[in-house]
Each structure stands twice: as structure tokens, then as C-alpha cells.
Amino acid sequence: MRHGLIYLELTCSALFWGLTFNAAKLTVGEVPPLSAAALRFAIAALLMVGMVVLAERRWWPSLKKNAVAYAAMALTGVVGFNTFFFFGIQFTSPTNGALIMATNPLVTALIAAMVLGEPISHNHKVGTVISFAGVAALILLGSAERLSAITIGDLLVIGGNVCMALYTILNKRFVRDSSPLLTTAITTMMGTAVLWALAEAISPGGTHVLLSWQTYCAIAFMGICGSVLGYIFWNKGIRAIGVADTAIFFHLVPVFAVLGSFFFGQAVTVPQVAAGLVVIVGVMISSGALKKIVQAFRPTPLADAAASKAD
């Protein structure tokens, strides 16, 4: 399968980001939200510097060519998304926030169609409807009463959702002659500098507190997996299969978030598992992976002829 590795990497991005919800829940119990985001991306930035030094020899020409695009991506995907999301989740329920973020593939595909002219295929439309229905069922099971009102938190999370969509589209439309690693590294370092300054301005000393070892582990996971590997895999997907098909994998994030909750001891029901399977089927239809899997196991005419002769 031509894009098999890309699909696996995008699934890993969704896995890392889904588990980040659980890690973030642990972290914000000890650290102010913006300080937690700054610490997460500081770890990511340090790792990125080392990776770029070892793997990238022509980073300066790419930085000069894409400086404006990199800055815009840093402000939207790193600073904007984290600021809107972490502050928004303080004023709304996790259910509302997760449902809003689950619409990211729809928002991204719509903006990409308007800005980039990317066509929305039939498979993408069908898969998006199926996977979004699964996400809605997954989040709303037993929680519909929480969606009775729109709060300032909901509006802030919507802002974060738009920021994530813009990050994806800016990468596809404006970044040229840059590897996924270099794009991720430079935008991460730019965004970290702004996040750190904002965190110190809003919660002075919040990034210098002593934490429990569990919180240190959670921040390390968010920095290494949620920021470095997750963003690199995401940017590779954008380059390989386009914005709309990459964005559909975001539907898997709440599925993995629920699985993470189960791992950490929270109850997960059979209907929730069923809803998660619906999401996965929708992703596979939208990306074309399901069709490729069927084709891979379907006998070829040559094989059929050989089987007939053998009989």
C-alpha cells in the first residue's frame, strides 16, 4: 500500500494527541495552563534543535524563504491553539471542548476548499459524516445535558479549532523547500518563545515550580510525543496525501483519549467502544485505506486464472 506508512504515522499523531488530554489533565493540577504549554513546547524545542543540527544542512535558506509562513504557523498552531484551548477548557466542559475539536477535519476541509481549491471527494464526504457521527456518539453518550448552553469557554475552544485548521492550511499553501522536520522545528521554536513570554507575563514563576515525578513524566510525554513526533508525522501527512485527507485522522483523537481514560482506570462502556469503531471505519473510508485493504486481499485475475487451471 503506497501510503501505508503515512497512515500509520497519522494514526500515531492521533494517539499521541489523544493521550495528551490525559497528560494535560494531570499537569494542570500543578501548573498554570499556559505555563504547562510553555514547558511542553520548551522540551520539544530543545529536541528539535538537536534533530535539525544532525539531520538538516540547509536550514538557513529555508528559514529565509519561509520566515513569514513559519511565523504565521507558530502563532496559529502553537501559540493560538494552546492559548485558546487551555483557557477555554477552564470555562467549558471536556465534553463540549472535545466535540468542538472533533469538527476540526470539517473546518480544515472547508477552509482548504475555499483557500486552496482542494476538491472534497465523495469518499471524504462519506467518511467524514460517518466518523463525525461516531465522534458525536462517543462524546455525547450520557452527556447531552452538558451541551445545553454555549459559554465563553466554547467560543475560545472554537478559536483554537480554527487555529489548528489554519496551521495545517498555511503549511500546505505557503511553505516551500522545507522538510516536515524543519517545518516542525522552526515553528515549534518560534511558538515556544512566544508561549514562554506569555506564560511568565500571566503567571510569573509558573514555569519554575517544583513538580511531582508524575507531572514531569506527563510534560515529557506531551513534549516528545505530542509535540515533536505528533507534529512531524502530521506535516508529513499534509505533504503526502493533502490537507483534507490528513485532517480526517483528527477524528481518532477523542477515541484514543477515551482509551487513555480506560487505561488510567476510568470506566469505558461498550457503546463507547462501538462508537470508536465507527470513527475508525469513517477514517478508513475517507482516506481510501479501506478500499486499499480490500484490494490488497482481493485475488488478481492472474491469480484467479492460475487457481482455475489448478482445479
N, C-alpha and C positions, 0 to 999 in steps of 0.2 A: 504494500500500500504506500503510495507516493508520499502522503503527508502523515503517515502513522506516527513518526516521532514527534511532529509538531502537535498532533492531537494529544499525545501523552504529556508533553510539556505544558500545554494549556490546561490540561486536567490537573497537573501538579500545581500550577498557579492558583487554580480554584481551590485546591486542597489547602495550600498554604494560607490563602486569604480567608478561607472558611475557619480554619483553626485559629487565625489571628483574632477572631471575635472572642474566643475563649481566653486567649492570652491577654487581650486588651482588658477584658473584664477583671482579670486578676490584677493587672498592672494599675488600673485607675483607682484601685482601692488604696494604693500607697503613694501614687504620683499624680499631680495635676495633669489633666488630659493633654494639654499642649506640650508639657514637659515630657510626658510619655512618648508622644510622637517625635519630639526632638531627639530623645535618647535612642529611639528605634532607628531613625534615619542617620544618626551620627555613627552607629555601628555599621550601617550599610555603606555610608560614605567612605569610612576607613578601609573597608574591604574592597570597595570599588577602586580606590586609588591604587592599591596593590595589584589588582587584576589588570587595570589599564596599563600600569608600568610594565608588567610582564608580557601582556598579550597585544597591546596596541602600540605601534611605532609611529603612526601618523595622526595622532590625536589633535595636534595643533591646527593643521589645515581644516579638519572637520569642525573644530570649535569656531574658527573664524567664519567659515561658510554658514554654519547653523546657529550662531550665537543667539539670534533673536528667537528662533524656533525653540532652542533649548530653554531659554529663559521663560518663554510662554508655557512650555510643558512643565517646567519646575513650579511655576506659580499656580497652574491649574491642577496637575496630577499629584503633586507632593504637598504644597502649601495649602492650596484651596480645598482640595478634597479632605485632608486631615483636619483642617480648621473647622470647616462646615460640619463634618461628620462628628468629631469628638465633642464639639459644643452642642450640636443638635441632639445627640443621643442623651444628653443630660436633661432635656426638656420633653422628650417623647419616649414612648415605649420601644423596647427592642423589636417588638412585632411590627410596629409602624416603620421603624428605620429599615428593617430587613426587607419588608415588602417594597418600600420605595427604591432601595438599592437594587432589588431584583429586576426592576424595569430598565436597568442600565443598557442591556442589549437593544431594547426597543428604542431608547433615547439615542444611542450611538448610531444605530442603523438609520434612523430618521434624519439625524443631522448629517451623516455621511452621504445619504441620498441627496440632500439639498445642497451640501457644500462641495462634495467630491463627485457627485453624479454617479455613485456606485449603484448599480441596479439591485433591487431586492428580489431575489429568486423565489420561485414557488416553494422550493424546499425550505428556504429560510423563513418564509411566511408561515408555512405549516408548522415547522419545528419550533418557531418562536411562540406561536399560540399554544402548542402542546406543553412546552417546557414552562412557559409563564403560568399556565393553568396549574401545573404541578407545583410550582413555587408558591402560588397563591394558596393552594390547598395545604401545602406544608406549613406555611406560616399562620394561616387563619384557623387551623384546627383548634377548636376550643378557645379561640382568642378574638372572635369577631367583635365582642363588646369593646375591645380596646381601640377599635377604629372609628369610634363614634364622633370624633372631633379632630379637626386639623389644628395643630398647635404651632407655635414658633419653632419648636424642635423639628416638626415635619418639614417646614419650609427650609430650614437650614440643611437638613439631610437631602432635600431635593436639590439645593445648591451644590452639595457635594457630589450628587449623582451627575449633574451637568458637567461639573469639573472633570470627573473621570472620563466622561464621553469626549470632552474637548481634548484631554490629554491624548487619547487614542487617535483622534482625528488629526490633531496637529502633527503627530509623528508621521502619519501616512502622507499628509499633504505637503509638508514643508521641509522635512529632514531629508537631506541628500548626502550620499557618500559617507555614511556613518553606520557602523555595525550596531546590532542590538546591545552589545556590551557597552560600547562607547556612549550610545544614546542614554542608556540607563544610568551609567556612571556620572555623566556630566549633569543630567537633570537632577539626580539624587544629591550631588554635592551642592548644586545651586539651591535646591529646595531646603536642604538641611541648614544652610547658613541662615536663610530667612526664618525657618521654623525655630531655630535656636534663639535668634534675636527676639522673636515674638514671645517665646516661652519665658525668657528672662524678663521681658518687659511686663508681662501679665502676672507671672508667678515667680518673682525673684527668688533664686536659690532652689527652685523646684527640680532642677536637673542635677543638683549636688547632694541630695539627701541619701542617707544610708538605707538600703532596702533589704528585704529578705532574699534568701537564695532562690526561692521560687519565682519572685518577681524579676530577679536578674536573668533567670532562665527564660522567662516569658519574653522579656525585652530582647534577649539574644535571638530567640526564635523569630520574633517579628522582624528583627533587623536582617538576619541572614536569609531566612526562607521567605518571609512575607515581603521583604523589600528587594533584596538582591536577586535571588533566584526567581521569585514571582514576576518581577518587572522584566527581567531579561527574557524569560520564556514568553511573556505577553508581547513584548516588542518583536520577538522572532515570529510569533504567530501573525502579527499585523503584516510583516513583510512577506510571509509565505502564502497566506490564504486570504488576506484582506481584512478590512476593519469589521464588516458586518459579521462574517463567519467567526472571527476571533471573539467578538463581543458576546456571542451566544454562550460561550463557555462560562461567562459570569453567572449564568443561571445555576451552575453547580456549587457556587459559594455557599448559599444557605443550606444546601444538602450536607456539605461537609461540616458546616457549623453545627448542625443537629447531630451528626455522627460524633463530632468532638464533644458535644454535651453528654452524649451517651457514654463515651469513654471516661469522662470525668464524673460519672455517677448520676447524671440526671436522666429521668425516665424518658424513653422514646417509644411511642406506640406503633402498632402495626400499620394503621392508616398513614402515619408519618413516613414510614419506610416505603409504603406503596406510592405515596406522593413523590418521594425522592426518585423512585424508579421511573415514574412518568417524566420527571425532569430530564433524566439521563437519556431516555428514548427521544425526547424532543431535541436535545443537543445533538444526538447522533443523526437524526433526520436532517436537521438544519445544516450541519457541517458536511453532510454527504457520507459520513463514516459508516452509517448503517448500510447504505447501498454498496459501499466498497467491501464491507464484510460479507454481505450476501454474494457478491460477485466472486470474492476470493474462494468461497466454498462451493460455488456452482460449477459443475463439471463443464469443461470446454467441449465444443463439437468434436475436436480431435480425440479427446478422451472418451466421448460417447461412442465414436466410431470404433475405437480400439476395444471398448467393452463389448460392443455388438459382435465383433469378429471373434472375441474370446468365447462368447456364448455359442 
